[in-house]
Structures are given as C-alpha cells and as structure tokens.
C-alpha cells in the first residue's frame, strides 16, 4: 500500500491505507480482537499490484479507527461509515471485497448504494438470514488480549495449524492489546444478538443487483459453509460460489495464490 492517512467522515476519523490507481476496490476486514485493515488485506492488495485503487480502512472500533462518540458498532454504523468514506474520497463507483463481518457490510453496502457498488466479493461471509452464532465465532469475539487468547483465536481461524506460528501469535497478541480499549464495547455477551445484527433481511439481499462472488472454505468452523454461504445462493439474484477444499475461515491466507486469481478474474479493470 502506498499511503496511510486519516479521513474525516461526519466529524469522526477513519484510518485508511490506499494504493495505486484504476478502478476502486474497497476492502473490508472481519471482526475479532486485533483485526485491522492492513492485517487482513495489505498482502493481498500488494500481491495483486497496481491495476486497482485499493481502499483499506480500519472499521470503527478496530485498529486506529475509534467508534464515533455516542455510537456503538453494528451493521448500520459500519455500512454508513463505509459509504461515507468512499463519498469523502470522491469515488463514484467501486467494487467491495469483505471478509466475514466485512462480507455482511459489503452486501449491505451493495443493497444501500446500488449505483455506486459495481461488484461484491464476500469471503467467509456473515449476513445470511437465519445463520446462528457458531461456537467458534463466539469464542473469537470473547478472546482475551494475551498470547493464550491469540493462539486460541488463530487455531479456530485456520484449518492448517502450521500457520499458527509463534511469530503469528505474538503479532496477533500485540494487535489485540493495542486495540483492546476500542474493541471491548463491540461484542459483549450475550453475543448471539450481534450475529443477528449482522444479518441482512431477505428483501435486502434480493435487491442487490451487483454481481456477487462468494468465496468460502469447506472446513470453515467460524462461518460454516452450510449456514453462511450456501443459503445465499437462494437469495442473491446474480451470484456465484467458489468453495476451497482444505480451507478454514481465511482463504486469503490459507490459499493465497488461488484467492488472488479469483479476485483478479472477477474485479473490474480499466
């Protein structure tokens, strides 16, 4: 990414990484303590190169972006902030890539801004009507900001436990500690209500006209394929699903080369 800056939207700051030029792509990270835009997407954006204008924010309550005063997290806030960010940047049309919670925000943004959102890539997505809170997501949202919490979280995110290295655990624990003050207000128990908050009604999904690519790991325990992605095939008018075998919740890190090929083949180019 070529630039890190703060953009003010409705009087409140959003930390953003931007890079390159070309068709704009807004990249929205998922949830969990220690999550940031850069941690989720910088490697993918840099590997795909300068064919697109990447916009990678920390969503409210994550990384360096605070929750606006008097607000709390939730689908409406995150969707409004994403739309406001792109308006503030002067971007009239853009694709959206979202992971997990960010997938729900991406779908909600496509429903709310049909003239602006050209394509959606929803990865390991939330947002599906009737999808329950999984035990693994419940544990991730509750993970303590220490090495034990970081290791437990990563072990739930990845199918391949070789990715749960000491250096990865240390980096995640540090990010969890740094963001703990903002994150603590986002998903207090009982946590099923926050999964419900991230659910889109069927009528909103049916109204999405942008083409949607769903990417999901077959062994995802956090947002299981059967309850998270497969039902969306019945709700979205223009949708395709790519399932990666031997993959958990984070396809961008577990199968990076194939994931990047999927993105580069689906996202608009000049």
N, C-alpha and C positions, 0 to 999 in steps of 0.2 A: 504494500500500500504506500502511496506517495505522500499523503498528507494526513495529519491528525489535527483536528480542530474542534472547537465548541460552537454549536449553532444554537441560537436562542429561538425557542418556539413558544409563543404565548407567555413570554416573560420567564421561561424556565430553560436551563441549559440541557443540551443533548451532546454527548461526546460522540464524534464521528470519525471514522477512517475513510478516506476517499482515495481512489486511484484511477489513472488512465483516462481515456475518453472513449466516446462511442455511445451506443445505446446504454441507458442507465439500468442498473440492476441493484435493487435494494435487498440486502441480505440480513435476515432477522434471526438472531440466536434463540436458543431454547431457554429453559428455566434451570433451577438448581443453584445452590450457593457456589459462588466463584465463577459463574458463567459470564463471559464478555463477548462482545462482537469480534474482537481480534482473535480470541482463543477459539471461537467457533469457525471463523471464515477466512482469516487472513491468508493461511496457507493455500486454501483452495483458490482464492482470488489471484494470488501471486503466481500460482502454477498455471492458471488459465491465461494469464498475460493481459496485454493492453487492448484487447478487442472490445472491451466493455468499460463503462464508467461504474466502478464498484462504489456503493454507498453502504458502509458497515457501521451502524450505530450500536452503542450500548443502550438497551431499552431501559425505561425508567425503573430504578431500583437495582440495577445491575452495573457492574464496572464503575465508570466515572460519571454516570448519569443519575442524579437524585430523583426521587419521587417528587413531583411538584407539591408545594405546600398546600395542605388541605385536601390532598388526594391520597389514594392508595392504588396499588397495582390492580390489574384486571384487563379483560379483553377490550373493553371500550376505551380505556385510557391508552393502552398500547397501540390500538388501531388509530386513534385520533392523533397520537404523537407521531406515528409513522407517516401518516398523511400530511401532517403539519410540517414535518421535516422536509419532505420532498417539495412541498409548496415553498418553503423558505429557501430551498436550493434552486428554485426556479425550474424544476424538472416537470415537464408537462405530461410525459408518458414514460413508463418504466415497467420492467418485469420485477417480480418479487420472488426471492428464494427464502424459505423459512424452515427452521428445524424445530420439531416437537412443539412447544408452546409457540414458537415463531411461525410454524406452519399454520396454526389456528389464526394468528394475527394476519398472515399473508392472505388466507382465504377470506377473512372478514374485510380486509382492505380491498380485495377484488370485488366483493359484494357492494361495499360502500362507494368505491371510486371506479365504476366500470369504464369510464372514458380515459382514465389515467393508467390503469393496470392492464398491461398487454399480455402477460403470461404469468403463471404461478408454478413454482416448483415447491411442493410441500413434502418435506423429508421427515420420516418417522413422526408423522403429524398428529397433533391433537385436534380437537374441534368437531369430532364426529358425534352426531346425535346418539344419545344412549350409551356412549362409551364410559365404562366405570373407571374409577381411580384404581390403578394397579398397585399391588403391594410394593413393587419396586419404585414406582414414582413417589408413593407416599414416603418411603424411606429416604429417597433422594432429597425431597423437599425438606425433610427433617434432619438431614445430616449435620452433625456438629462441625464447627470450623477448626478441625485439627487433623493430624495425619491419619488417625483411625477413620474419621468421617470421610476424608478424601479417598482413602483406599477402598472403603466400602462402596462409595458412590461410583468410582471408576469400575469396580468389579461388576456392578449392575449395568453400567452403560455398554460395556464391551463383551462380546462373546469370546474373543480371543484374549485370554488373561495374560498373554505375553505383553500386551500393550499396557498393562498395569505395572509400570516400572517404578522404581524408587524415585527417579527424577520426575516422572509424571505425577506421582503422589505429592512430592514436595511442592511442585509448581501449583498444583490444584489447592493444596492446603494454604499456601501463601495467598492465592487469589480469594479463597474463602474468607480468610481472616481480614483481608483488605476491604472486602465488600460486605462484611457481616452487619454493620450498623444499618445500611440501607435495606439489605435483604430480609432482615428479621421481621419486618412488617408485612411481607408479601403473602406468605402461605401458612399462617398459624392454624393449629388444629381447631375443629375437625376439618381435614383437608379435602374431603370429597366435594365440598362446596366450591373450592377453587377449580377443580376439574370441571364441575358443572358450569362455572363462569366462563370457561374457555370453550364451551360447546356452542356451535352455531346452529340456529334453527334450520330445519329442512328447507323452508322457503328461501332463506338467505343463500344456502348452497345452490338451490335450483336457479337462482337469479344470476349466478356467476357466468359470464359469457366468455371470459378469457380462457384459452386452453390451459389445462392443469395437468402437470406431470406429478404423480405420486411416486416417491422412491422409498422403499421400506426394506428393512432387514427381516428375513424369515424367522430369525430367532430373537427378535426384539421382545424383551420382557417388560419394558417400561411403557411402551405404547404398542401392545401386541397387534400383529398384522390382522388377525381375525376381527378385532373390535375397533381398530383405529382406521385402517386403510380400506379393507375390502368393502365395508358398507358405503364408503364414499362413491364407489362405482355406481351405486343406485341413485345418488343424489346430485352429482355434478353433470351438467349437460355435455361438456367437452373434456373428457378425462382419459388418461392412460396410466397404467400402473406398472412399475418395474420393481420386481422383487429380487433381492440379492440373497442368495443362499449363504449359509455360514456367516451370518452378519447379525449383530445386535442392534443397538439403538443409534449408532453413529456411523452411517455409511461413509461420510466424508473422510473419516479417519481409518475405518476398518477396510474399506475398498476404495482408496483414493483415486486410483487411475480410472477405474470404471465409472466412478461417480463423476469425475471431471468430464469424461467423454459424454455422459448423459447430459450434463449441463451444457456443454459446448454445442451439442447437437440440437438442443431444444430452445436455447435462448436466442433472441433475435440478434442479427448482426446488421452492420451498415449495408 
